[in-house]
Amino acid sequence: MVLAAILTACATHAAEMPRPEPEPPAPLAFDDWALFCAGTCDIRTRIVGRDGSDVLTLVARADDGGAFGVETPLPLFLPDPVRLTLGPAEPRAIPWRTCGMAGCEARTPLAPDLLADLRRELSGSVELTLETGDRVRFGVSLLGFTAAWRALSDAP
């Protein structure tokens, strides 16, 4: 009888203990792009500084009609948009959407012509205006974008 009471108490206590959140799956790499799934899925590529910190992240999402974004922790002059150049096409202006303590995010719909350029080109550039007024340009690799996009389309 005492054993039954102890087992009941332990079972009740175990049911009340919070369960740890499951770890998100490891990203799947496709050359310079990777598929990340944590709740929702997206594909990303990062540019890191000499110290190993993130300087720029490009993100593509397929949900809600698709979106393409640029995230950065750099101090920016926000009236100037991000300028994304892919191949011989004119630079695309991507407006800043939000900023917070961790950085800023620019986002634009992933229109068919933008998606086609991302899939066709091997590289591009992203240009930003820093808070000081200096313009900086980062080269970005598109190697693996198409394979990552296909994997994203197959993701749950």
WOCORHU-V877677 format. One record per backbone hydrogen bond with DSSP energy under -1.0 kcal/mol. CO is the residue of the C=O (numbers start at 1). NH is the residue of the N-H. E is the energy in kcal/mol with one decimal. If there is no record, write none. Layout:
# WOCORHU-V877677
co=CO nh=NH e=E
co=CO nh=NH e=E
This chain:
# WOCORHU-V877677
co=1 nh=5 e=-2.0
co=2 nh=6 e=-2.2
co=3 nh=7 e=-2.6
co=4 nh=8 e=-2.3
co=5 nh=9 e=-2.3
co=6 nh=10 e=-2.5
co=7 nh=11 e=-2.4
co=8 nh=12 e=-2.3
co=9 nh=13 e=-2.4
co=10 nh=14 e=-2.6
co=11 nh=15 e=-1.9
co=12 nh=16 e=-1.1
co=28 nh=35 e=-2.7
co=30 nh=33 e=-2.3
co=33 nh=30 e=-3.6
co=34 nh=44 e=-2.3
co=35 nh=28 e=-2.0
co=36 nh=42 e=-2.3
co=38 nh=40 e=-1.5
co=40 nh=38 e=-2.3
co=42 nh=36 e=-3.1
co=43 nh=60 e=-2.5
co=44 nh=34 e=-2.0
co=45 nh=58 e=-2.6
co=47 nh=55 e=-3.0
co=47 nh=56 e=-1.8
co=49 nh=52 e=-2.0
co=53 nh=49 e=-3.1
co=56 nh=47 e=-3.1
co=57 nh=71 e=-2.7
co=58 nh=45 e=-1.7
co=59 nh=69 e=-3.2
co=60 nh=43 e=-2.4
co=61 nh=67 e=-1.9
co=63 nh=66 e=-1.8
co=66 nh=110 e=-1.2
co=67 nh=61 e=-2.8
co=68 nh=108 e=-2.3
co=69 nh=59 e=-2.4
co=70 nh=106 e=-2.9
co=71 nh=57 e=-2.4
co=72 nh=104 e=-3.2
co=75 nh=131 e=-2.3
co=77 nh=80 e=-1.3
co=82 nh=94 e=-2.7
co=83 nh=127 e=-2.4
co=84 nh=92 e=-3.2
co=85 nh=125 e=-2.3
co=86 nh=89 e=-1.3
co=92 nh=84 e=-2.8
co=94 nh=82 e=-2.4
co=95 nh=107 e=-1.5
co=98 nh=105 e=-2.9
co=103 nh=100 e=-2.8
co=104 nh=72 e=-2.3
co=105 nh=97 e=-3.4
co=105 nh=98 e=-1.7
co=106 nh=70 e=-2.3
co=108 nh=68 e=-2.9
co=109 nh=111 e=-1.8
co=111 nh=115 e=-2.6
co=112 nh=116 e=-2.4
co=113 nh=117 e=-2.0
co=114 nh=118 e=-2.5
co=115 nh=119 e=-2.1
co=116 nh=120 e=-1.9
co=117 nh=121 e=-2.6
co=122 nh=142 e=-2.8
co=124 nh=140 e=-2.7
co=125 nh=85 e=-2.7
co=126 nh=138 e=-2.9
co=127 nh=83 e=-2.2
co=128 nh=136 e=-2.6
co=129 nh=77 e=-2.7
co=130 nh=133 e=-2.4
co=134 nh=130 e=-3.4
co=136 nh=128 e=-2.6
co=138 nh=126 e=-2.5
co=140 nh=124 e=-2.2
co=142 nh=145 e=-2.1
co=143 nh=32 e=-1.8
co=144 nh=148 e=-2.6
co=145 nh=149 e=-2.9
co=146 nh=150 e=-2.3
co=147 nh=151 e=-2.2
co=148 nh=152 e=-2.5
co=149 nh=153 e=-2.3
co=150 nh=154 e=-1.3
